[in-house]
Amino acid sequence: MKRVFIITAKADFRWEYMTRCDQCGEIIVFGGLKIYDNKFCKRTCQVKYSAKIIPQKVVNEYRHKIRAGRCSVCKGPGPVNVYMHYRVWTIHHHWNCVSIPQISCKKCAIRSQIGSTFYSIAFGLWGIPGLVTVPIQVFKNIQGFTKKPLPWNSSEAEEQSRILLATFGTDSELWNN
């Protein structure tokens, strides 16, 4: 537990012990996940934390199995690779740009890039930042149609392999032929 300094309405100062997520550091008010001595605010944080402690040898072994396996989206034949698609949404002056890595076949990657392009056009032009960010994200998605996929030994491929291993384990049908 970490000490957090709290100022109350009466302006008296005191130290209280608050439980924080071991991955992101957010305060856990209700519930949370506890695995051994680690506490997490949500499943996503638990998966990211677990992914960091998987040995490199195991990641490399299953990365090759994933590459030679079926597409995780359409369950079609491989080879699969890491493809990126980009989204943006804006509301007035609030905006959010996201880069989404996806392990899939080329056909599913193009489908996701087209979907993200339409998503960005539909939800990205509702604010002033969207006038700048939507064309950039649309260009990145269109460029992804013709661009080669990320190399399989890239950091994004390793991170996605780690997350798949942490989420589904080594016996998942995602990479078993």
N, C-alpha and C positions, 0 to 999 in steps of 0.2 A: 504494500500500500504506500501511496505517496502522500505527503502532507500538502494540503491546500490551504491557503490563507483566505479566510472568509470575513467579510465586513457585513455585519448585520444592520438592520434599520436603526437600532439604538446606538450605533457607532461604537460598540464594544468589539474589540479585536480578539479573535481566538483562532486556534489551529484545530482543524477537524480532519479526520482521515476519510478520504473519499477513494473509492475504487476506480481505477483508470484502466482503460483497455491497453494491453501490452503491445498491440500493433500500432494503433493510431493515436493513443493518448487521450481519447475522449472520456469524459466522466460517465460511469455506468450508474444510472439512477435506479432502474428496475431491471431485474432479470440479468441478462448477459449469459455468456457461455463460460464455463470453467472446465479447463482440461488440465489435469494435474495441478501445478502451481500457477498456471497462466490463466488470465481472465480476458475475455474479449467481449466487445459491445455487440457484435453481430457475426454471422457465419462468414461473411466476406473477409473480415479481419482474421478470423481463425484460419481460413484457407491460405491467406497471404503469409501469415506467420508460419504455418506448417510447410508451405512451399519453400521458405528460406532454409529450412533445416534438412531438406532432402539431400543426400550425398550426390556429388557431381557425377560419380560413376553410374548411379541409378538413373539420373536424368539423361545422360548420354545414351544409355542402353535403350531406354524407352522412347527417346526422341527418334531414333532410327526405326523403331517399330511403328510409331505414329506415322512417320513419313511414308513407309511402305504399306500402311493400312488403308482402310476405307475412309471416305469423307465423313466427317462427324455431322454434317448438315443433311446431305441427301443420301448417305449410306452407300453411295456409288463407289466404283473402283478408284483407287489412288492413281497417281501419287498425289499427296496433299502437300500444301505448303502454307506459309504464313503470309496472309494478305492484309492490307490495311484499308479501312474505309473511314470516312470523316463525316461528322455531323455537326450542325450548329442550330441553335434556337435562340431567338431574342424576343424580349418583351420590354418595350420602352427602352430603358437604358441598361437592363439586365440581359446578359448573354452568356452562353455556354458553348464552347467548342470542344469536341471530343474526337480523339483518334482511337479507333477500335481495331485491335488486331484480331484476326480470325484464322483459325487453322481449318482449311477446307480445300476442295478442288477448285480449279480455275472457274468453272461454270458457276458454282455457288458464290465465289468471291465477286464475280461480275454482277450477279444478282444482288448481293449485299451493297455493292458500290452504287448501283442504279437506285436501289431503295433509299440509301443514305442521301443521294443527290436529290431525290424528290422530297425527302424529309426536310432537308436543308432549305429547299425552295419554299416548301409549304409553311414551315415554322420559323424560318430564319429572317424573313423580311418584315417582321412586325416591330422592328425598332431601328434606330439609327445605326447601331453597330452592325446590324445585318447587311446594310448596304455595302459594307466593306468585307465582312467575313464570309457571306454566302458565296460570292464569286470565287473566293480563294478555296473554300471547301469543295465547291462544285468542280473547279479546275483540278484539284487534287484527286477527286474521284474519277474524273474523266481520264486523267493521266494514268490512273491505276489500271484502266482497261488494257493499255498497251505496254505498260511498264512491267519489267520482270518482277517476280515476287521477291520478298526479302530472302536473303541467303539463309539456309537452314541452320547455319551456325551463328546466326545473329543473336543479339541479346533478347530481342522480342520473341524469337522462337524458343529460346531457353526458358524465358519467363512463362510463356504459355504452356510449355511442357511441364514445368514445375507446378503450375496451377492445376493442370489436368491431373497430374499425379496426386496432388494433395486433395483434390476434390473427389476423384473416382477410384484412386488406388491403382495398383499394378495389374489387377485382373479385369480391368474394364474392357468391354467389347469394342470400345472406340478404336483400339489399336491392335486387337487380336483379329487375325484374318479368318 
